[in-house]
Amino acid sequence: MSTFFAPAPAGSVSTDGSGSAVTAVPAASPDVAAAHFAARLAFETDVSDVAADLAARVPGLVVVDSRSRESWEQGHVEGAVHLPTAEIAARAAETVPAGATVVTYCWGPGCNGATRAALEFARLGHPVKEMIGGFEYWAREGFPVETASGVTRRPADPLTAPVSGASCAC
């Protein structure tokens, strides 16, 4: 059984007298932490892992852009399919092969559109993960962006990825 730890109120200090804002609420036990982080990885993937799998043409993976038509046309993950969240229930069967793992994305970390899309796919019985960082981090890390004009790559943002092009190896 896991225990939920609420964040400490602003200005809290630890009960051990250290004054630490970090330890004001104790860390979860290692077994609870392991279960939590393993569960997160079952629900989420990141842009680097998606880019690697697309480049390797891993079979059974479908990347779904759940944004509007206008957003899609502005630029999208190369190799993704466009399926706005409101259309998933009606079009998933014609778009996603049975048994494929779906990866959803939307604009970025400030948008829960990919979460909503992932929920729709899960309700339809598809294995699904959300691409954390969304399109924003895809573009910021310098991965291929497709538009009507073709495929482009932006330089990697040094705040999100090594500018050398090497993997962050995390």
Beta strands, then each sheet from edge to edge (+ up, - down):
strand 1: 44-46
strand 2: 61-65
strand 3: 76-77
strand 4: 81-82
strand 5: 101-105
strand 6: 128-132
strand 7: 145-147
strand 8: 150-152
sheet 1: 1+ 6+ 5+ 2+ 4+
sheet 2: 3+ 7- 8+
end
